[in-house]
Amino acid sequence: MARSWTFGKKIAAGFAAVVVLSILISAIAAYALKTVVASKDRVIDVNARNLVDAEKLRASMGDYVDERPERYSFSWAGKRDAIRLLQVPSRASLIPARDESLDFDTTQNISVDGDNLEVLKLLYKPYFGRVKMIYIDPPYNTGNDFVYPDNFADPLDTYLKLTGQKDSQGNLLTSNPETGGRYHSAWLSMMYPRLFLARQLLREDGVIFVSIDDHEVHNLRLLMNEIFGEENFVASVMWQKMYSGKADATHFGIFHEYILCYAKNILTAETYLLPRTEEMNARYSNPDNDPRGPWLSNDLTASGERSGGHYPVVAPLGKTFDSPQGKHWLYARHTMDELVRDNGIWFGKDGNAFPRLKRFLSDVQQGRRANTVWLYDEVGHTDEATKEVKDLFPENTELFETPKPSRLIKRMVQITTTSGDNNIVLDFFAGSCTTAQAVLELNRADGGNRHFIMVQLPEPTGNKQFPTIAEIGKERIRRVVARMKKGTRWSTGARQTRRSGLQGLQAGRLQLQTMARRPEGSPRPFGSGEAGRAVRRSSGGGLAAGKRDL
């Protein structure tokens, strides 16, 4: 009986062990599954409608070994097709739109209606290495933004569908919803070829700025590292776009966007000082009427003990001073004596205060370096941008939803161009052409001779007066120029005309025969300005025609 009980006891113990082991295995499996599913980037791509990546799953479970050499790389679905887009030559040409232009034959400013990828390809030859500064404000990939669905086999065909010039058999505009399966990939594939070509247009000392928000700033940084080189990164600027938060913010009120800045070559890139502010200069005064002008007093001591760092300094009225314990005088004794004799030391109004160094405004750097935090009181905010558009288009108060303030873009132009050079500024996501306004107004302020090239897809707006975004941009330029010409400096003169004119170009299908063999006496495809001649040389006929030429 005892033996039977012992044997039964062993069976029961074994059964219990099996149960415990089963529970343990189930718990481990559940934890492993939870760990695997917890990171959508590891195994399950939620954006791909919960499709499981088999290789990542095998790797997570320890049943997969990739024996290929490991190296750092940045890739996405569709990258090869994005690269192939660069290899497809444009079948388009640029033709003039004189009826939409201002001072067509003399201006060096250009506005182009068309798919910016096609336009960049056509600008490649005439503007290779000539553009000083590029600013773009691309779609932020928020899920509702317009995304250019490029087709590497026939990019112009895609453009014609999007602009209503060809039956698309579907929606003319496409968004990039987060459930689309290739949420980030579609955006990256759209940006890659455009940024690649943009780099080719920059001068060796040229710089590019790209506005972006939190949706894609991480991917954009990696993309630009790949195209421009990580070593050519200049700065990541935070722009305070709002002065008050939204009441319906879920977790944090978002007050900022980013502006990434890269140079074509960091060793030759040039940036310039911003003007000193009135607040900076207001700190300087001249209480003793020094003939050298306003000055600001600075501390004459520094932390730490130094050999020869203690000696008496005698004030004009005879009082003697020494540096406190734990500190030392900034200058050697003979230098300090010279400063005292030269009235370079301030001993207070009564002549017996602790000595301080007089730093004259005339000796400090006549300007200031831009920092990486741009506050709205310096460069404007989104409300200011909206008011600018409303001020120019009072008859259409809801004309453009997301403009940038012109002061923001002026800041970028200021730190990358000078008034004395014929600098070219390019914006190939031109939108309402805030960049053009910034260039024109800055030229007016400092007498500069900068030129702009604006490129915008004629994306439909549903507005009868301005049926496309490109129409809004061109009309904005015309209205800004009209306002400027009311001023005395801008009322007459050939130089003013070149600065403030607008040469209109349209995009469409290339007509090789017509463009390559211009009949004797027929009008040239461009005006006589330098920019016109340059594009004429580019392609035997440039980027394509408007609707009537199709």
PEJOVEN-V740156 format. One record per residue. N is the residue number from 1. RES is the residue in one letter. SS is DSSP state (H for helix, E for strand, C for the rest). NEAR is the number of other ideal C-beta (glycine too) atoms within 10 Angstrom. D_CENTER is the distance of its C-alpha to the mean C-alpha in whole Angstrom. Layout:
N;RES;SS;NEAR;D_CENTER
N;RES;SS;NEAR;D_CENTER
This chain:
1;M;C;5;88
2;A;H;6;86
3;R;H;7;85
4;S;H;8;84
5;W;H;9;82
6;T;H;10;80
7;F;H;10;79
8;G;H;10;78
9;K;H;10;76
10;K;H;10;74
11;I;H;10;73
12;A;H;10;72
13;A;H;10;70
14;G;H;10;68
15;F;H;10;67
16;A;H;10;66
17;A;H;10;64
18;V;H;10;63
19;V;H;10;61
20;V;H;10;59
21;L;H;10;58
22;S;H;10;57
23;I;H;10;55
24;L;H;10;53
25;I;H;10;52
26;S;H;10;51
27;A;H;10;49
28;I;H;10;48
29;A;H;10;47
30;A;H;10;45
31;Y;H;10;43
32;A;H;13;42
33;L;H;13;41
34;K;H;9;39
35;T;H;12;37
36;V;H;16;36
37;V;H;15;35
38;A;H;10;34
39;S;C;11;31
40;K;C;13;29
41;D;C;10;27
42;R;C;15;31
43;V;C;21;33
44;I;E;18;32
45;D;E;18;29
46;V;H;13;29
47;N;H;18;27
48;A;H;17;29
49;R;C;9;32
50;N;C;10;34
51;L;E;11;34
52;V;E;13;35
53;D;C;16;34
54;A;H;10;38
55;E;H;11;37
56;K;H;17;35
57;L;H;15;38
58;R;H;14;40
59;A;H;15;38
60;S;H;18;38
61;M;C;12;42
62;G;C;8;43
63;D;C;8;44
64;Y;C;12;41
65;V;C;7;41
66;D;C;9;38
67;E;C;5;40
68;R;C;5;37
69;P;C;5;35
70;E;C;7;32
71;R;C;5;29
72;Y;C;4;25
73;S;C;7;23
74;F;C;12;21
75;S;C;11;22
76;W;C;17;22
77;A;C;15;24
78;G;C;17;24
79;K;H;16;22
80;R;H;11;25
81;D;H;15;25
82;A;H;20;21
83;I;H;14;22
84;R;H;13;25
85;L;H;22;23
86;L;H;16;22
87;Q;H;8;26
88;V;C;18;27
89;P;C;9;27
90;S;C;20;26
91;R;C;15;29
92;A;C;25;28
93;S;C;28;28
94;L;C;31;27
95;I;E;24;29
96;P;E;21;29
97;A;C;19;29
98;R;H;12;31
99;D;H;7;32
100;E;H;20;29
101;S;C;22;28
102;L;E;20;29
103;D;C;20;30
104;F;C;20;30
105;D;C;15;32
106;T;C;16;30
107;T;C;23;27
108;Q;C;22;24
109;N;C;28;21
110;I;E;30;21
111;S;E;26;20
112;V;E;28;20
113;D;E;28;21
114;G;C;27;21
115;D;C;29;19
116;N;H;25;16
117;L;H;25;18
118;E;H;27;21
119;V;H;29;19
120;L;H;25;17
121;K;H;23;21
122;L;H;27;23
123;L;H;30;20
124;Y;H;15;21
125;K;H;13;24
126;P;H;20;24
127;Y;H;22;20
128;F;C;13;20
129;G;C;11;19
130;R;C;17;19
131;V;E;24;15
132;K;E;22;14
133;M;E;26;11
134;I;E;26;8
135;Y;E;28;6
136;I;E;22;6
137;D;C;22;6
138;P;C;22;9
139;P;C;20;12
140;Y;C;19;11
141;N;C;24;15
142;T;C;13;17
143;G;C;13;20
144;N;C;12;20
145;D;C;15;17
146;F;C;15;18
147;V;C;19;18
148;Y;C;25;19
149;P;C;14;22
150;D;C;24;22
151;N;C;15;25
152;F;C;18;26
153;A;C;11;29
154;D;C;12;29
155;P;H;20;25
156;L;H;23;26
157;D;H;14;29
158;T;H;21;26
159;Y;H;27;24
160;L;H;20;28
161;K;H;19;28
162;L;H;22;25
163;T;C;23;26
164;G;C;15;30
165;Q;C;16;31
166;K;C;16;33
167;D;C;8;34
168;S;C;16;32
169;Q;C;6;35
170;G;C;8;33
171;N;C;9;30
172;L;C;12;27
173;L;C;12;24
174;T;C;18;23
175;S;C;14;22
176;N;C;21;21
177;P;C;11;23
178;E;C;14;23
179;T;C;10;27
180;G;C;16;26
181;G;C;14;27
182;R;C;16;24
183;Y;H;20;21
184;H;H;17;18
185;S;H;20;20
186;A;H;21;20
187;W;H;24;16
188;L;H;23;15
189;S;H;24;18
190;M;H;23;16
191;M;H;26;13
192;Y;H;22;15
193;P;H;26;16
194;R;H;24;14
195;L;H;23;11
196;F;H;18;15
197;L;H;20;16
198;A;H;24;13
199;R;H;18;13
200;Q;H;14;17
201;L;H;23;16
202;L;E;26;14
203;R;E;20;17
204;E;E;12;18
205;D;E;16;17
206;G;E;26;14
207;V;E;26;10
208;I;E;27;7
209;F;E;24;3
210;V;E;23;2
211;S;E;23;4
212;I;E;24;7
213;D;C;15;10
214;D;C;12;13
215;H;C;18;14
216;E;C;21;12
217;V;H;17;10
218;H;H;11;13
219;N;H;18;14
220;L;H;23;10
221;R;H;19;11
222;L;H;14;14
223;L;H;21;13
224;M;H;22;11
225;N;H;15;14
226;E;H;16;16
227;I;H;19;15
228;F;H;23;14
229;G;C;15;16
230;E;H;11;16
231;E;H;11;17
232;N;H;20;14
233;F;E;16;12
234;V;E;18;11
235;A;E;16;10
236;S;E;13;9
237;V;E;22;9
238;M;E;16;11
239;W;E;25;11
240;Q;E;17;14
241;K;C;23;14
242;M;C;16;18
243;Y;C;13;21
244;S;C;9;23
245;G;C;11;23
246;K;C;10;24
247;A;C;6;28
248;D;C;6;28
249;A;C;10;25
250;T;C;7;27
251;H;C;5;26
252;F;C;7;24
253;G;C;12;22
254;I;C;14;18
255;F;C;17;17
256;H;E;15;13
257;E;E;22;10
258;Y;E;19;7
259;I;E;24;4
260;L;E;20;5
261;C;E;24;6
262;Y;E;27;9
263;A;E;24;12
264;K;C;23;14
265;N;C;15;17
266;I;C;14;17
267;L;C;9;20
268;T;C;11;20
269;A;C;19;16
270;E;C;15;17
271;T;C;17;15
272;Y;C;12;17
273;L;C;13;19
274;L;E;15;18
275;P;C;11;22
276;R;C;14;24
277;T;C;10;24
278;E;H;7;28
279;E;H;7;28
280;M;H;13;28
281;N;H;12;30
282;A;H;9;33
283;R;C;10;33
284;Y;C;16;35
285;S;E;11;39
286;N;C;14;42
287;P;C;11;45
288;D;C;11;47
289;N;C;6;47
290;D;C;14;46
291;P;C;6;45
292;R;C;14;42
293;G;C;12;40
294;P;C;15;39
295;W;E;23;38
296;L;E;17;37
297;S;E;17;39
298;N;E;11;38
299;D;C;11;40
300;L;C;21;42
301;T;E;18;43
302;A;E;12;41
303;S;E;7;42
304;G;C;9;44
305;E;C;11;47
306;R;C;12;48
307;S;C;6;51
308;G;C;9;51
309;G;C;18;49
310;H;C;15;52
311;Y;C;14;54
312;P;C;9;55
313;V;E;21;53
314;V;E;13;56
315;A;C;18;54
316;P;C;11;56
317;L;C;9;59
318;G;C;8;60
319;K;C;15;58
320;T;E;8;57
321;F;E;17;54
322;D;C;13;52
323;S;C;20;49
324;P;C;10;50
325;Q;C;8;50
326;G;C;9;48
327;K;E;18;46
328;H;E;20;46
329;W;E;21;46
330;L;C;16;43
331;Y;C;15;45
332;A;C;12;48
333;R;H;14;51
334;H;H;7;51
335;T;H;12;48
336;M;H;20;48
337;D;H;15;52
338;E;H;13;50
339;L;H;16;47
340;V;H;16;50
341;R;H;9;52
342;D;C;10;49
343;N;C;13;48
344;G;C;17;45
345;I;E;20;46
346;W;E;21;46
347;F;C;20;49
348;G;C;13;49
349;K;C;9;50
350;D;C;9;54
351;G;C;12;53
352;N;C;13;54
353;A;C;14;51
354;F;C;16;49
355;P;C;23;47
356;R;E;16;44
357;L;E;18;42
358;K;E;20;41
359;R;E;14;37
360;F;E;15;37
361;L;H;18;34
362;S;H;11;35
363;D;H;11;34
364;V;C;15;31
365;Q;C;8;28
366;Q;C;10;27
367;G;C;12;23
368;R;E;13;21
369;R;C;10;18
370;A;C;20;15
371;N;C;12;15
372;T;C;13;13
373;V;E;11;14
374;W;E;22;13
375;L;C;13;16
376;Y;H;20;17
377;D;H;10;19
378;E;H;16;17
379;V;H;22;14
380;G;C;24;16
381;H;C;22;16
382;T;H;19;16
383;D;H;14;19
384;E;H;18;19
385;A;H;22;17
386;T;H;18;19
387;K;H;14;22
388;E;H;22;20
389;V;H;21;21
390;K;H;16;24
391;D;H;10;25
392;L;H;20;25
393;F;C;19;26
394;P;C;8;29
395;E;C;7;31
396;N;C;16;28
397;T;C;9;27
398;E;C;10;25
399;L;C;21;23
400;F;C;23;20
401;E;C;10;19
402;T;C;13;15
403;P;C;23;14
404;K;C;26;11
405;P;C;23;14
406;S;H;24;14
407;R;H;20;14
408;L;H;28;11
409;I;H;29;10
410;K;H;20;13
411;R;H;23;12
412;M;H;25;9
413;V;H;24;12
414;Q;H;21;15
415;I;H;19;14
416;T;H;26;13
417;T;C;24;16
418;T;C;14;19
419;S;C;14;22
420;G;C;10;24
421;D;C;11;23
422;N;C;14;22
423;N;C;22;18
424;I;E;25;16
425;V;E;25;13
426;L;E;27;12
427;D;E;26;10
428;F;C;27;12
429;F;C;19;11
430;A;C;30;12
431;G;C;24;14
432;S;C;28;16
433;C;C;28;15
434;T;H;28;14
435;T;H;30;12
436;A;H;27;16
437;Q;H;26;17
438;A;H;27;15
439;V;H;32;16
440;L;H;25;20
441;E;H;18;20
442;L;H;21;19
443;N;H;21;21
444;R;H;17;24
445;A;H;11;24
446;D;H;14;24
447;G;C;12;25
448;G;C;21;23
449;N;C;15;23
450;R;C;24;19
451;H;E;24;19
452;F;E;27;16
453;I;E;27;16
454;M;E;27;15
455;V;E;28;16
456;Q;E;27;16
457;L;C;26;19
458;P;C;23;22
459;E;C;18;21
460;P;E;14;25
461;T;C;17;24
462;G;C;7;28
463;N;C;15;28
464;K;C;6;31
465;Q;C;12;30
466;F;C;20;27
467;P;C;15;27
468;T;E;19;24
469;I;H;23;20
470;A;H;29;20
471;E;H;17;23
472;I;H;26;22
473;G;H;27;19
474;K;H;26;22
475;E;H;19;24
476;R;H;26;22
477;I;H;27;21
478;R;H;18;25
479;R;H;14;26
480;V;H;24;23
481;V;H;23;25
482;A;H;12;29
483;R;H;15;28
484;M;H;19;27
485;K;C;15;30
486;K;C;8;33
487;G;C;10;32
488;T;H;6;34
489;R;H;11;32
490;W;H;18;30
491;S;C;10;34
492;T;C;10;35
493;G;C;10;34
494;A;H;9;33
495;R;H;11;30
496;Q;H;19;29
497;T;H;17;29
498;R;H;18;27
499;R;H;24;24
500;S;H;22;24
501;G;C;22;26
502;L;E;24;24
503;Q;E;27;25
504;G;E;24;25
505;L;E;30;25
506;Q;E;22;26
507;A;C;31;25
508;G;C;25;28
509;R;C;19;31
510;L;C;25;32
511;Q;C;15;35
512;L;H;11;36
513;Q;H;8;40
514;T;H;16;39
515;M;H;20;36
516;A;H;12;37
517;R;C;9;41
518;R;C;12;40
519;P;C;7;44
520;E;C;4;45
521;G;C;5;44
522;S;C;8;42
523;P;C;10;38
524;R;C;12;36
525;P;C;19;32
526;F;C;22;30
527;G;C;23;31
528;S;C;10;32
529;G;C;20;29
530;E;H;13;28
531;A;H;21;25
532;G;H;25;27
533;R;H;14;29
534;A;H;17;27
535;V;H;27;26
536;R;H;18;30
537;R;H;12;30
538;S;H;20;27
539;S;H;22;29
540;G;C;12;33
541;G;C;24;31
542;G;C;29;27
543;L;C;29;25
544;A;C;30;28
545;A;C;25;30
546;G;C;20;30
547;K;H;13;32
548;R;H;7;35
549;D;H;15;35
550;L;C;12;35
